[in-house]
Amino acid sequence: MRPTSPTSVSLMFEQAIISGQPEQVQQLMTPLTRNTFTRADFNVLRQYIGGGRAASDVATLKTYEVLTFGNGHSVTLWISNFNNDGIWEIQRFIKGSAFASDDQ
């Protein structure tokens, strides 16, 4: 698998955590995030999933989009194909706050 979409990155991230490979997790990150990611961060992620369980026992994948307006305010949208009919809809929205910058 290659990191060619948000979904593939998420699945690769999960698999790297399950298989205990912090280097693989870091390869999926931007340089800034990679430089601040610690072994302690990885250990916390491992605790979230309870060690090396099978992926199907661990996580569900949800699609979120952050919509940032010109004034810096934002909303997070949980977008789902709830009925598996090929139509994507906003299932929930979360009002946000102003971001200083989201270009990292």
N, C-alpha and C positions, 0 to 999 in steps of 0.2 A: 504494500500500500504506500502511496505517496501523499504528501500533505497538499493536495490540490483543491480542497474545499474545507469550509468550517467543519463539516461532518467528519471528513477523513482526519483532520487534525485532532478533533475531540476523541475519536476512536483510537488513534495512535497514542495520544496522551494517556488515555485510560489503560491501554495495554502496557505501556512503559511503566506505569505505576504498579500494575499487577505483577509484572515480571521483575520488579525491583531494579530498574535501569534509569537512575537519575540523569545520566548523560543523554539518553534518548529524549527524556522530557525537555532538557535544556535545548536540544537541537530544534525543537518545535517553537522556541521562543524568539522574540526579537532580541537583538544584542543588549538593549537596556534591561529588559526583564531577565535575560539569561545572567547578566552580571550581578543581579540582586537576589537570584534564586539560590538558596542555601540547602545544605543537606538536612537541616532542621525543617525547612519547608517541605522537602520531599518526604521526610518521616511523618509529618502531619498528614500529608496526602495519603500515605500508606495506612495511617490509623483510620482515616475516613472510610477506607474500603475493607479494613480488617485484615490486612496482609495480602496474601496471594490467592484470593478466591477466584473462581471462574468469572469471566466478564459478565455473563448473563445473570449472575447473582448480585452484581455490584451496582450498576447504574442504569439510568434511563437518559436518553438524549433528548433535550428540548432545544428549540431554536429561539434565540432571543436577538432582537435588533435594538440598538440604541439610536434614537432619532434625536439629534442635537440641532436646535434652532439657531438662527443667526445671533440671537442675544445670549447664547451660551446655555440656556435652559434645555432640559432634555426629558424624554420619556423612554422607558424601556418597554418594548413590546414582546410578549410571548406569542409567537406565531406557530400555529399547529395545523396539521392536516387531520383534524379531530375525527372526521368520519371516514378517513382513508379513501376519499373520493377524488383526490387530485386537486381539490380546492383548499387553498391555505387561507386561514382566517386568524384574526387577533383573538386569542383566548383570554388574555389578561393584559392590562397595561399598568405600569408603575410610574407614578409621577416622579420626576427626578429633580435635581438641583443644578446649579450652574457648574460647569467644568472649566477649569483654568485652561486646559489644553487636552485634546485627545489625539494628538498626532504622533504619539510615541508608539 
